[in-house]
């Protein structure tokens, strides 16, 4: 049973690290601030959340597992909201979208429904 838990935690750490690397690559490769924030908020949150759960499982302590689940819930509640507010503030300040952007819903007023 202990080796199964170790393998599970190792797999979760690898998966979480892979998502964190994908988020970092998204920050480097994506063309504008809006898509970069999207990559960081989605993949970064998923990667850190999976690694937090792995930490809680590996510790074998109920208190640590509870705190890691609370941290995961905190990430899931705050990362999308903060990314949305940062994107909205970036748009208001005047950061331009990439040339490859197809639709700008903020300028047409259709996003206010």
C-alpha distances in whole Angstrom, upper triangle without the diagonal:
4,5,5,6,9,10,11,12,14,15,17,18,20,21,22,24,26,27,29,30,32,33,35,36,37,39,41,42,43,46,47,46,45,42,41,40,39,36,35,35,33,31,30,29,27,25,25,24,21,20,21,18,16,17,16,13,12,15,12,16,18,21,20,18,21,23,22,22,26,26,25,28,30,30,30,33,35,35,37,39,40,40,43,45,45,46,49,50,50,52,54,55,56,53,54,51,51,54,51,50,52,52,53,53,53,57,58,57,55,52,54,53
4,5,5,6,9,10,11,12,14,15,16,18,20,21,22,24,26,27,28,30,31,33,34,36,37,39,40,41,45,46,44,43,41,40,39,37,35,34,33,32,29,29,28,25,24,24,22,19,18,19,17,14,15,15,11,10,12,10,14,16,19,18,17,20,22,20,21,25,25,24,27,29,29,29,32,34,34,36,38,39,39,42,44,43,45,47,49,48,51,53,53,54,51,52,50,50,53,50,50,51,52,52,52,53,56,57,57,55,52,53,53
4,5,5,6,8,10,10,12,14,15,16,18,20,21,22,24,25,27,28,30,31,33,34,36,37,38,40,43,44,43,43,40,38,38,37,34,33,33,31,28,28,28,25,23,23,22,19,18,19,17,14,15,16,13,11,14,13,17,19,22,20,19,22,24,22,23,26,26,25,28,30,29,30,33,35,34,36,39,39,39,41,44,43,44,47,48,48,50,53,53,54,51,51,49,48,51,49,48,50,51,51,51,52,56,57,56,54,51,53,53
4,5,5,6,9,10,10,12,14,15,16,18,20,21,23,24,26,27,29,30,31,33,35,36,37,38,42,43,41,41,38,37,36,34,32,31,31,29,26,26,26,23,21,22,20,17,17,18,15,13,15,15,11,11,14,13,17,18,21,20,18,21,23,20,21,24,24,23,26,28,27,28,31,33,32,33,36,37,37,39,42,41,42,45,46,46,48,51,51,52,49,49,47,46,49,46,46,47,48,49,49,50,53,54,54,52,48,50,50
4,5,5,6,8,10,10,12,14,15,16,18,20,21,22,24,26,27,28,30,31,33,35,36,37,40,41,39,39,36,35,34,32,30,29,29,27,24,24,23,20,19,19,18,15,14,15,12,9,11,11,8,7,10,10,13,15,18,16,14,17,19,17,17,21,21,20,23,25,24,25,28,30,29,31,34,34,34,37,39,39,40,43,44,44,46,48,49,49,47,48,45,45,48,45,45,46,47,47,47,48,51,52,52,50,47,48,48
4,5,5,6,9,10,10,12,14,15,16,18,20,21,22,24,26,27,28,30,31,33,34,35,39,40,39,38,36,34,33,32,29,28,28,27,24,23,23,21,18,18,18,15,13,15,13,10,11,12,9,7,11,11,15,17,19,17,15,19,20,17,19,22,22,21,24,26,25,26,29,30,29,31,34,34,34,37,39,38,40,43,44,43,45,48,48,49,46,47,45,44,47,45,44,46,47,47,47,48,51,53,52,50,47,49,49
4,5,5,6,9,10,11,12,14,15,16,18,20,21,22,24,26,27,28,30,32,32,34,38,38,37,37,34,33,32,31,28,27,28,25,23,23,22,20,18,18,18,14,14,16,14,10,13,14,11,10,14,14,18,20,22,19,17,21,22,19,20,24,23,21,24,26,25,25,29,30,29,31,34,34,34,36,39,38,39,42,43,43,45,47,48,48,45,46,43,42,45,42,42,44,45,46,46,47,50,51,51,49,46,48,48
4,5,5,6,9,10,11,12,14,15,17,18,20,21,23,24,26,27,29,30,31,32,36,37,35,35,32,31,30,28,26,25,25,23,20,20,20,17,15,16,15,11,11,13,11,8,11,12,9,9,13,13,16,17,20,17,15,18,19,16,17,20,20,18,21,23,22,22,26,27,26,28,31,31,31,33,36,36,36,39,41,40,42,45,45,46,43,43,41,40,43,41,40,42,42,43,43,44,47,48,48,46,43,45,45
4,5,5,6,9,10,10,12,14,15,16,18,20,21,22,24,25,27,29,30,31,35,35,34,33,31,29,28,27,24,23,23,21,19,18,18,15,13,13,13,10,8,10,9,5,8,9,7,6,10,11,14,16,17,15,13,16,17,14,15,18,17,16,19,21,20,21,24,25,24,26,29,29,29,32,34,33,34,37,39,38,40,43,43,44,41,42,40,39,42,40,39,41,42,42,42,43,46,47,47,45,42,44,44
4,5,5,6,9,10,10,12,14,15,16,18,20,21,22,24,26,27,28,30,33,34,33,33,30,28,28,27,24,23,24,22,19,18,19,16,13,14,14,11,10,12,11,8,10,13,11,9,13,15,18,19,21,18,16,20,20,16,18,21,20,18,22,23,22,22,26,27,25,27,30,30,30,33,35,34,35,38,39,38,41,43,43,44,41,41,39,38,41,39,39,41,42,42,42,43,46,48,48,46,43,45,46
4,5,5,6,9,10,11,12,14,15,17,18,20,21,22,24,26,26,28,32,32,32,31,28,27,27,25,22,22,22,20,17,17,17,14,12,14,14,10,10,13,12,9,12,14,12,12,15,17,20,21,22,19,17,20,21,17,18,21,20,18,21,23,21,21,25,26,24,26,29,29,28,31,34,33,33,36,38,37,39,42,42,42,39,40,37,36,39,36,36,38,39,40,40,41,44,45,45,44,41,43,43
4,5,5,6,8,10,11,12,14,15,16,18,20,21,23,24,25,26,30,30,29,29,26,24,24,23,20,19,19,17,14,14,14,11,9,10,10,6,6,9,8,6,9,11,10,10,14,15,18,18,20,17,15,17,17,14,14,18,16,14,17,19,17,18,21,22,21,22,26,26,25,28,30,30,30,33,35,34,36,39,39,40,37,37,35,34,37,35,34,36,37,37,37,38,42,43,42,41,38,40,40
4,5,5,6,8,10,10,12,14,15,16,18,20,21,23,24,25,29,29,28,28,26,23,23,22,19,18,19,17,14,13,14,12,9,9,10,7,5,9,9,6,9,12,11,11,14,16,18,19,20,17,15,18,17,14,15,18,16,15,18,19,17,18,22,22,20,23,26,25,25,28,30,29,30,33,34,33,35,38,38,39,36,36,34,34,37,35,34,36,37,38,38,38,42,43,43,42,38,40,41
4,5,5,6,9,10,10,12,14,15,16,18,20,21,22,23,27,28,28,27,25,23,23,22,19,18,19,17,14,14,15,12,9,11,12,9,8,12,12,10,12,15,15,14,17,19,22,23,24,20,19,22,21,17,19,21,19,17,21,22,19,20,24,24,22,24,27,26,25,28,31,29,30,33,34,33,35,38,38,38,35,36,33,32,35,33,33,35,36,37,37,38,41,43,43,41,38,41,42
4,5,5,6,9,10,11,12,14,15,16,19,20,21,22,25,26,26,25,22,21,21,19,16,16,16,14,11,12,12,9,7,10,10,7,8,12,12,10,13,15,15,15,18,20,22,23,24,21,19,21,21,17,17,20,18,15,19,20,17,17,21,22,19,21,24,24,23,26,28,27,27,31,32,31,33,36,36,36,33,34,31,30,33,30,30,32,33,34,34,35,38,40,40,38,35,37,38
4,5,5,6,9,10,11,12,14,15,17,19,20,21,24,25,24,23,21,19,18,17,14,13,14,12,9,9,9,7,4,6,7,5,5,9,10,9,11,14,14,14,17,19,21,21,22,18,17,19,18,14,15,17,15,13,16,17,14,15,18,19,16,18,21,21,20,23,25,24,25,28,29,29,31,33,34,34,31,32,30,29,32,30,29,31,32,32,33,33,36,38,38,37,33,36,37
4,5,5,6,9,10,10,12,14,15,17,18,19,23,24,23,23,20,18,18,18,14,13,15,14,10,9,11,10,6,8,10,9,8,11,13,11,13,16,16,16,18,21,23,24,24,20,19,21,20,16,18,20,17,15,19,19,16,17,21,20,18,20,23,22,21,24,26,25,25,29,30,29,31,34,34,34,30,31,29,28,31,29,29,32,33,33,34,34,37,39,39,38,35,37,38
4,5,5,6,9,10,10,12,14,15,16,17,21,22,22,22,19,17,18,17,13,13,15,13,9,10,12,10,7,10,12,10,10,14,15,14,16,19,19,19,22,24,26,27,27,23,22,24,23,19,20,22,20,17,20,21,18,18,22,22,19,20,23,23,21,24,26,25,25,29,30,28,30,33,33,33,30,30,28,26,29,27,27,29,30,31,32,33,36,37,38,37,34,36,37
4,5,5,6,9,10,10,12,14,15,16,19,20,19,19,16,14,15,13,10,10,11,9,5,6,9,7,5,8,10,9,10,13,14,14,16,19,19,20,22,24,26,26,26,23,21,23,22,18,18,20,17,15,18,18,15,15,18,18,15,16,20,19,17,20,23,22,22,25,26,25,27,30,30,30,27,27,25,24,27,25,24,27,28,28,29,29,32,34,34,33,30,33,34
4,5,5,6,9,10,11,13,14,15,19,19,18,18,16,13,13,13,10,8,10,10,6,5,8,8,5,7,10,10,10,12,15,14,16,18,19,20,22,24,25,26,25,22,21,23,21,17,18,20,16,15,18,17,14,15,18,17,14,16,19,18,16,20,22,20,21,24,25,24,26,29,29,29,26,26,24,24,27,25,25,27,28,28,29,29,32,34,34,34,31,33,34
4,5,5,6,8,10,11,12,14,17,19,18,19,16,13,15,14,11,10,13,12,9,8,12,11,9,11,14,13,13,16,18,17,18,21,22,22,24,27,28,29,29,25,24,26,24,21,22,23,20,18,21,21,17,19,22,21,17,19,22,21,19,22,24,22,22,26,26,25,27,30,29,29,26,26,24,23,26,24,24,27,28,29,30,30,33,35,36,35,32,35,36
4,5,5,6,9,10,10,11,15,16,16,16,13,11,13,12,8,9,11,10,7,8,11,11,9,12,14,14,14,17,19,19,20,23,24,24,26,29,30,31,30,27,26,27,26,22,23,24,21,19,21,21,17,18,21,20,16,17,21,20,17,20,22,21,20,24,25,23,25,28,28,27,24,24,22,20,23,21,21,24,25,26,27,28,30,32,33,32,29,32,33
4,5,5,6,9,10,10,14,14,13,13,11,8,9,9,5,5,8,8,5,5,9,10,8,11,13,14,14,16,19,19,20,23,24,24,26,29,30,30,29,26,25,26,24,21,21,22,19,17,19,19,15,16,18,17,13,14,17,16,14,17,19,17,17,20,21,20,22,25,25,24,21,21,19,19,22,20,20,23,24,24,25,25,28,30,30,30,27,29,31
4,5,5,7,9,10,14,14,13,15,12,9,11,11,8,7,11,11,9,8,12,13,11,12,15,16,16,18,21,20,21,24,26,26,27,30,31,32,31,27,27,28,26,22,24,24,21,19,22,21,17,18,21,19,15,17,20,18,15,19,20,18,18,22,22,20,22,25,25,24,21,22,20,19,22,21,21,24,25,25,27,27,29,32,32,32,29,32,34
4,5,5,6,8,12,13,14,15,12,9,12,12,9,9,13,13,10,11,14,15,13,15,18,18,18,21,23,23,24,27,28,28,30,33,34,35,34,30,30,31,29,26,26,27,24,22,25,24,20,21,23,22,18,19,22,20,17,20,22,20,19,23,24,21,23,26,26,25,21,21,19,17,20,19,20,23,24,25,26,27,29,31,32,32,29,32,34
4,5,5,5,9,10,11,11,8,6,9,9,6,7,10,10,9,10,13,14,13,15,18,19,19,21,23,24,25,28,29,29,31,34,35,35,34,31,30,31,29,26,26,27,23,22,23,23,19,19,21,20,16,16,19,18,14,17,19,17,16,20,20,18,20,23,23,22,18,18,16,14,17,16,16,19,21,21,23,23,25,27,28,28,26,28,30
4,6,6,9,9,9,10,8,5,8,9,7,7,10,12,11,10,14,15,14,16,19,20,20,22,24,25,26,28,30,30,32,34,35,35,34,31,30,31,29,26,26,27,23,22,24,22,19,19,21,19,15,16,18,16,13,16,18,15,14,18,18,16,18,21,20,20,16,16,15,14,17,17,17,20,21,21,23,23,25,27,28,28,26,28,31
4,6,8,10,11,13,11,8,11,13,10,10,14,15,14,13,17,18,17,19,22,22,22,24,27,27,28,31,32,32,34,37,37,38,37,34,33,34,32,29,30,30,26,25,27,26,22,23,25,23,19,20,22,20,17,20,21,18,17,21,21,18,20,23,22,21,17,17,16,14,17,17,18,21,23,23,25,25,27,29,31,31,28,31,34
4,6,9,11,12,10,8,12,12,10,12,15,15,14,15,18,19,18,20,23,24,24,26,28,28,30,32,34,34,36,39,39,40,39,36,35,36,34,31,31,32,28,27,28,27,24,24,26,24,21,21,23,21,18,20,22,19,18,21,22,19,20,24,23,21,17,17,15,12,15,14,15,19,21,21,24,24,26,28,29,29,27,30,33
4,6,8,9,6,6,9,10,8,11,13,14,13,15,18,19,18,21,23,24,24,27,29,29,30,33,34,35,37,39,40,40,39,36,35,35,33,30,31,31,28,26,27,26,23,23,24,22,19,18,21,19,15,17,19,17,15,18,19,16,17,21,20,18,15,14,11,9,12,11,12,15,17,17,20,20,22,24,26,25,24,27,29
4,7,9,7,7,11,12,11,13,16,17,17,18,21,22,22,24,26,27,28,30,32,33,34,36,38,38,40,43,43,43,42,39,38,38,36,33,34,34,30,29,30,29,25,25,26,24,21,20,22,20,16,18,19,16,14,17,18,15,15,19,18,16,12,10,8,6,9,9,10,13,15,15,18,19,20,22,24,24,23,26,28
4,6,6,6,9,10,11,12,14,16,17,17,20,21,22,23,25,27,28,29,31,33,34,36,37,38,40,42,43,42,41,38,37,37,35,32,32,32,29,28,28,27,23,23,24,22,19,18,19,17,14,15,16,13,11,14,14,11,11,15,14,12,9,8,6,6,9,10,10,13,14,13,16,16,17,20,21,22,20,23,26
4,6,5,6,9,10,10,12,14,15,15,17,20,20,21,23,25,26,27,29,31,31,33,35,36,37,40,40,40,38,35,35,34,32,30,30,29,26,25,25,24,20,21,21,19,16,15,16,14,10,12,13,9,8,11,11,8,10,13,12,11,8,8,8,9,13,13,12,15,16,14,16,15,17,20,21,22,19,22,25
4,5,5,6,9,10,11,12,14,15,16,18,20,21,22,24,26,26,28,30,31,33,35,36,37,39,39,39,37,35,34,33,31,29,29,28,25,24,24,22,19,19,19,17,14,13,14,12,9,9,11,9,6,9,11,8,9,12,13,12,9,9,7,9,12,12,10,13,13,12,13,13,15,17,18,18,16,19,21
4,5,5,6,9,10,11,12,13,15,16,18,19,21,22,24,25,27,28,30,31,33,34,36,38,38,38,37,34,33,33,31,28,28,28,25,23,23,22,19,19,20,18,14,13,15,14,10,11,14,12,9,13,14,12,12,16,17,15,12,12,9,9,12,11,10,13,13,13,15,15,17,19,20,20,18,21,23
4,5,5,6,9,10,11,11,13,15,16,17,19,21,22,23,25,26,27,29,31,32,33,36,36,36,35,32,31,31,29,26,26,26,23,21,22,21,18,18,19,17,13,13,15,13,10,12,14,11,10,14,15,12,14,17,17,16,13,13,11,11,15,14,13,16,17,16,18,18,20,23,23,23,21,23,26
4,5,5,6,8,10,10,11,14,15,16,17,20,21,21,24,25,26,28,30,31,32,34,34,34,32,30,29,29,26,24,24,23,20,19,20,18,15,15,16,13,10,10,11,10,6,9,11,8,7,11,12,11,13,16,16,16,13,14,12,13,17,16,15,18,17,16,17,17,19,22,22,22,19,21,24
4,6,5,6,8,9,11,12,14,15,16,18,20,21,23,24,26,27,29,30,31,34,34,33,32,30,28,28,26,24,23,23,20,18,19,18,14,14,15,13,10,9,11,11,7,9,12,11,9,12,14,13,14,17,18,18,15,15,13,14,17,16,14,16,16,16,16,16,19,21,21,21,18,20,22
4,6,5,6,7,9,11,11,13,15,16,18,19,21,22,24,25,27,28,30,32,32,32,31,28,27,27,26,23,22,23,20,18,19,18,15,14,16,15,11,11,14,13,10,12,15,13,12,16,17,16,17,21,21,21,17,18,15,15,18,16,16,18,19,19,19,20,23,25,25,24,21,24,26
4,6,6,5,7,10,10,11,13,15,16,17,19,20,21,23,25,26,27,30,30,30,29,26,25,25,23,20,20,20,17,16,17,16,12,13,15,13,9,10,13,11,9,12,14,12,12,16,17,15,18,20,21,21,18,19,17,17,21,19,18,21,21,21,21,21,24,26,26,26,23,25,27
4,6,6,6,8,10,11,12,14,15,16,18,20,21,22,24,25,27,29,29,28,27,24,23,23,21,18,18,18,15,13,14,13,9,9,11,9,6,6,9,9,6,9,12,11,11,14,16,15,17,20,21,21,19,20,18,19,22,21,19,21,21,20,20,20,23,25,25,24,21,23,25
4,6,5,6,9,10,11,12,14,15,17,19,20,21,23,24,26,28,28,28,27,24,23,23,21,18,18,18,16,13,14,14,10,9,12,11,8,8,11,12,9,12,15,14,14,17,19,18,20,22,23,24,21,22,19,20,23,21,19,21,21,21,21,21,25,26,26,25,21,24,25
4,5,5,6,9,10,11,12,14,15,17,18,20,21,22,24,27,27,27,27,24,22,23,21,18,18,19,16,13,15,15,12,11,14,14,11,11,15,14,12,15,18,17,17,20,22,21,22,25,26,26,23,23,21,21,24,22,21,23,23,23,24,24,27,29,29,28,25,27,28
4,5,5,6,8,10,11,12,14,15,16,18,20,21,23,25,25,25,24,21,20,21,19,16,16,17,14,12,14,13,10,11,13,12,9,11,14,13,12,15,17,16,16,20,21,20,22,25,25,26,23,24,22,22,25,24,23,25,25,25,25,25,29,31,30,30,26,28,30
4,5,5,6,9,10,10,12,14,15,16,18,20,21,23,23,23,22,19,18,18,16,13,13,14,11,8,10,10,6,7,10,10,7,9,12,12,11,14,16,16,17,20,21,21,23,25,26,27,24,25,23,24,27,26,24,26,26,26,25,25,29,31,30,29,25,27,28
4,6,5,6,9,10,11,12,14,15,17,18,20,22,23,22,22,19,17,18,17,13,13,14,12,9,11,12,9,8,12,13,10,11,15,15,14,17,19,19,20,22,24,24,25,28,29,29,27,27,25,25,28,26,25,27,27,27,27,27,31,32,32,30,27,29,30
4,5,5,6,9,10,11,12,15,16,17,19,21,22,22,22,18,17,18,17,13,14,15,13,10,13,14,11,11,15,15,12,14,18,17,16,19,21,21,21,24,26,25,27,30,30,31,28,29,27,26,29,27,27,29,29,29,29,30,33,35,34,33,30,32,33
4,6,5,6,9,10,10,12,14,15,16,19,19,19,19,16,14,16,14,10,11,13,10,8,11,11,8,10,13,13,11,14,17,16,16,19,21,20,21,24,25,25,27,30,30,31,28,29,28,28,31,30,29,31,31,31,31,31,34,36,35,34,31,33,34
4,5,5,6,9,10,11,12,14,16,17,18,17,17,14,12,13,12,8,8,10,8,5,8,10,7,8,12,12,11,14,16,16,17,19,21,21,22,25,26,26,28,31,31,32,30,31,29,30,33,31,30,32,31,31,31,31,34,36,35,34,30,32,33
4,5,5,6,9,10,11,12,14,16,17,17,17,14,12,14,14,10,10,13,11,8,12,13,11,11,15,16,15,17,20,20,20,22,25,24,25,28,29,29,31,34,34,35,32,33,31,31,34,32,31,33,33,33,33,33,37,38,38,36,33,35,35
4,5,5,6,9,10,10,12,15,16,16,16,13,12,14,13,9,11,13,11,9,13,14,12,14,17,17,16,19,21,21,21,24,26,25,26,29,30,30,32,35,35,36,33,34,33,32,36,34,33,35,35,35,35,35,39,40,40,39,35,37,38
4,5,5,6,9,10,11,13,13,14,13,10,9,10,9,5,7,10,7,7,11,11,10,12,15,16,15,18,20,20,21,24,25,25,26,29,30,30,33,35,35,36,34,35,34,34,37,36,34,36,36,36,36,36,39,41,40,39,35,36,37
4,5,5,6,9,10,11,12,12,12,10,7,9,10,6,7,10,9,8,11,13,12,13,16,17,17,19,22,22,23,25,27,27,29,31,32,33,35,37,37,39,36,37,36,36,39,37,36,38,37,37,37,37,40,42,41,40,36,37,38
4,5,5,6,9,10,12,13,14,11,9,12,12,9,10,13,12,11,15,16,15,16,19,21,20,22,25,25,25,28,30,30,31,34,35,35,37,39,40,41,38,39,37,37,40,38,37,39,39,39,39,39,43,44,44,42,39,40,41
4,5,5,6,9,10,11,12,8,7,11,10,7,10,13,11,11,15,16,15,17,20,21,20,23,25,25,26,29,30,30,31,34,35,35,37,39,40,41,38,40,38,38,42,40,39,41,41,41,41,41,44,46,45,44,40,41,42
4,6,5,7,7,8,8,5,4,7,8,6,8,11,10,11,13,15,15,17,19,20,21,23,25,25,26,29,30,31,32,35,36,36,38,40,41,42,40,41,40,40,43,42,40,42,42,42,41,41,45,46,45,44,40,41,42
4,6,6,8,9,11,8,6,10,11,9,10,14,14,13,16,18,18,19,22,23,23,25,28,28,29,31,33,33,35,37,38,39,41,43,43,45,42,43,42,42,45,43,42,43,43,43,43,43,47,48,47,46,42,43,44
4,5,8,11,12,9,9,12,13,11,13,16,16,16,19,20,20,21,24,25,25,28,30,30,30,33,35,35,36,39,40,40,42,44,45,46,43,45,43,43,46,44,43,45,45,45,45,45,49,50,49,48,44,46,46
4,5,8,9,7,7,11,11,10,13,15,15,16,19,20,20,22,24,25,25,28,30,30,31,34,35,35,37,40,40,40,43,45,45,47,44,46,44,44,48,46,45,47,47,47,46,46,50,51,50,49,45,47,47
4,7,9,8,8,11,12,12,13,16,17,17,20,21,22,23,26,27,27,30,32,32,33,36,37,37,39,42,42,43,45,47,48,49,47,48,47,47,50,48,47,49,49,49,48,48,52,53,52,50,47,48,48
4,5,5,6,9,10,11,12,14,15,17,18,20,21,23,24,26,27,29,31,31,33,35,36,37,39,41,41,42,45,46,47,48,46,48,47,47,51,49,48,49,49,48,48,47,51,53,51,50,46,47,47
4,6,5,6,9,10,10,12,14,15,16,18,20,21,22,24,25,28,29,30,31,34,35,35,38,39,40,41,44,45,46,48,46,47,46,47,50,48,47,48,48,47,46,46,50,51,49,48,44,45,45
4,5,5,6,9,10,10,12,14,15,16,18,20,21,22,24,27,28,28,30,32,33,33,36,38,38,39,42,43,44,46,44,46,45,46,49,48,46,48,47,46,45,45,48,50,48,47,43,44,44
4,5,5,6,9,10,10,12,14,15,16,18,20,21,22,25,26,26,28,30,31,31,34,36,36,37,40,41,42,43,41,43,42,43,46,45,43,45,45,44,43,43,46,48,47,46,42,43,43
4,5,5,6,9,10,10,12,14,15,16,18,20,21,23,25,25,27,29,30,31,33,35,36,37,39,41,41,43,41,43,41,42,45,43,42,43,43,42,41,41,45,46,45,44,40,41,41
4,5,5,6,9,10,11,12,14,15,16,18,20,22,23,24,26,28,29,30,32,34,34,36,38,39,40,42,40,42,41,42,45,43,42,43,42,42,40,40,44,45,43,42,39,39,39
4,5,5,6,9,10,10,12,14,15,16,18,21,21,22,24,26,27,27,30,31,32,33,36,37,37,39,38,40,39,40,43,42,40,42,41,40,39,38,42,44,42,41,37,38,39
4,5,5,6,9,10,10,12,14,15,16,19,20,20,22,24,26,26,28,30,31,32,34,36,36,38,36,38,36,37,41,39,37,39,39,38,37,37,40,42,41,40,36,37,38
4,5,5,6,9,10,10,12,14,15,18,19,20,21,23,25,26,27,29,30,31,33,35,36,38,36,37,36,37,40,38,37,38,37,37,36,35,39,40,39,38,34,35,35
4,5,5,6,9,10,11,12,14,16,17,18,20,22,23,24,26,27,28,30,32,33,34,36,34,36,35,36,40,38,36,38,37,36,35,34,38,39,37,37,33,33,34
4,5,5,6,9,10,10,12,15,16,16,18,20,21,21,24,25,26,27,30,31,32,33,32,34,32,34,37,36,34,36,35,34,33,32,36,38,36,36,32,32,33
4,5,5,6,9,10,10,13,15,15,17,19,20,21,23,25,26,27,29,30,31,33,31,32,31,32,35,34,32,33,33,32,31,31,35,36,35,34,30,31,31
4,5,5,6,9,10,12,13,14,16,18,19,20,22,23,25,26,28,29,31,32,31,32,31,32,36,34,32,33,32,31,30,30,33,35,33,32,28,29,29
4,6,5,6,8,11,11,12,14,16,17,18,20,21,22,24,26,27,28,30,28,30,29,31,34,33,31,33,31,30,29,28,32,34,32,31,27,28,29
4,5,5,6,9,10,10,12,14,15,16,18,20,21,22,24,25,26,28,26,28,27,28,31,30,28,30,29,28,27,26,30,32,30,30,26,27,28
4,6,6,7,9,11,12,13,15,16,17,19,21,22,23,25,27,28,26,28,26,27,31,29,27,28,27,26,25,25,29,30,28,27,24,25,25
4,6,7,7,9,11,12,13,15,17,18,19,21,22,24,25,27,26,27,26,28,31,30,27,29,27,26,24,24,27,29,27,26,22,23,24
4,6,5,6,8,10,11,12,14,15,16,18,20,21,22,24,23,25,24,26,29,29,26,28,26,25,23,22,26,28,26,26,22,22,24
4,6,5,6,9,10,10,12,14,15,16,18,20,21,22,21,22,21,23,26,25,23,25,24,23,22,21,25,26,25,25,21,22,24
4,6,5,6,9,10,10,12,14,15,16,18,20,21,19,21,19,21,24,23,21,22,21,20,18,18,22,23,22,21,17,19,20
4,5,5,6,9,10,11,12,14,15,17,18,20,19,21,20,22,26,25,22,23,22,20,18,17,21,23,21,21,17,17,19
4,5,5,6,8,10,10,12,14,15,16,18,17,19,19,21,25,24,22,24,22,20,19,18,21,23,22,22,19,19,21
4,6,5,6,9,10,10,12,14,15,16,15,16,16,18,21,21,18,20,19,17,17,16,19,21,20,20,17,18,21
4,5,5,6,9,10,11,12,14,15,14,16,15,17,21,20,17,19,17,15,14,13,16,18,17,17,13,15,17
4,5,5,6,8,10,10,12,14,14,16,16,19,22,22,19,21,19,17,16,13,17,19,17,18,15,15,18
4,5,5,6,9,10,10,12,11,14,14,17,20,21,18,21,19,16,16,14,17,20,19,20,17,18,21
4,5,5,6,9,10,11,9,11,11,14,17,17,15,17,15,13,13,11,14,17,16,17,14,16,19
4,5,5,6,9,10,10,12,12,15,19,19,16,18,15,12,12,9,12,15,14,15,12,13,16
4,5,5,6,9,9,12,13,17,20,21,18,20,18,15,15,12,14,17,16,18,15,16,19
4,5,5,6,6,9,10,13,16,18,16,18,17,14,14,12,13,17,17,19,16,18,21
4,5,5,6,7,9,12,15,16,14,16,14,10,11,8,10,13,13,15,13,15,18
4,5,8,10,12,16,18,20,17,19,17,13,13,10,10,14,14,16,14,15,19
4,6,9,12,16,18,20,18,20,19,15,16,13,13,17,17,20,18,19,22
4,6,9,13,15,17,15,18,16,13,15,12,11,15,16,19,18,19,22
4,7,10,12,15,13,16,15,13,15,13,13,16,18,20,18,20,23
4,7,9,11,10,13,13,10,13,12,12,15,17,19,18,20,23
4,7,8,6,10,10,8,11,11,11,14,16,17,16,19,22
4,5,5,9,11,10,14,14,14,17,19,20,19,22,25
4,6,8,11,11,15,16,15,17,20,20,20,23,26
4,6,9,11,14,16,16,17,20,20,20,23,25
4,6,7,11,12,13,14,17,16,16,19,21
4,7,10,12,12,13,15,15,15,18,20
4,6,9,9,9,12,11,11,15,16
4,6,6,7,9,9,9,13,15
4,6,5,6,6,6,9,11
4,6,6,7,6,8,11
4,6,8,9,10,13
4,6,8,9,12
4,5,6,8
4,5,6
4,6
4
